[in-house]
Amino acid sequence: MLLKISELIIDFDTRYPDYVRRRCERYLVDSGTPVMSLRPCDEYVRLANRDNVGLMEAELYAMTIPFSEQLPMLGRLMTHGVAIECDGKAFIFTAGSGVGKSTHAFLWQKYLGDEHDVRVINGDKPILWFKDEGIMACGSPWSGKEHLDRNVCVPLKGVCLLQRLEASDNAVPNIRRASREETLDFLMHQVFIPNDAIRQVKTLQMLGQLYDQVPVFHLAVDMSREAVMVSSGELLKN
């Protein structure tokens, strides 16, 4: 089965073709020369099924491991975050699980949707594509439990490192430019790090390139309209 993800043709040898066709419909292609052939091993499937998502979904997510191992040498990185498109520009909100990435993206749609075209690119594992003319945020079929994804590549214009505000903090949503050190430290936990040393070096180089080319912000948010006004005010300005 051939899939086209971030303009890469992948031959996916799946045990559940009907399920993969249904879940990956937007990425199916009939022809093309694959850059890689993937079949997830049983160990990866077991790891992906720790939350009892089912073997078919677990196999699909297990594919991310061998796929991500090869991406750095193809000028790409898999990230953990939510990528949105707003008026033709892509922004990524990244953080650990439970911080509120998806909620903040949905609030952008709720509060900005009347004046801006706001759409989700990917709700869990967008792919960064490092091109000569700039960095693109691309959709992938690994898009979280909501399965929100589009097979598009959109110029990346901002990255937010999210921190959740707690009610007891007596603080308000705020945003500031992140330093290179905190950006690299944060993103090292939110991108796939390959086992191979050469690919690890390439990954670090691309993270440095990301910081040099795209504004990166530290964003403290709650589930409020004010948080959207704070983040969009800075991101859309840039």
Secondary structure, DSSP 8 states (H G I E B T S, - for coil): -EEEETTEEEEE--S-HHHHHHHTGGGB-S----SEEE---HHHHHHHTTT---HHHHHHHHTHHHHHHHGGGGTEEEBSEEEEEETTEEEEEE-STTSSHHHHHHHHHHHHTTTS-EEEEESS--EEEEETTEEEEE--S--TTTT-B-S-EEEEEEEEEEEE--GGG----EEEE--HHHHHHHHTTTB---SSHHHHHHHHHHHHHHHHHS-EEEEEE-SSHHHHHHHHHHHHH-
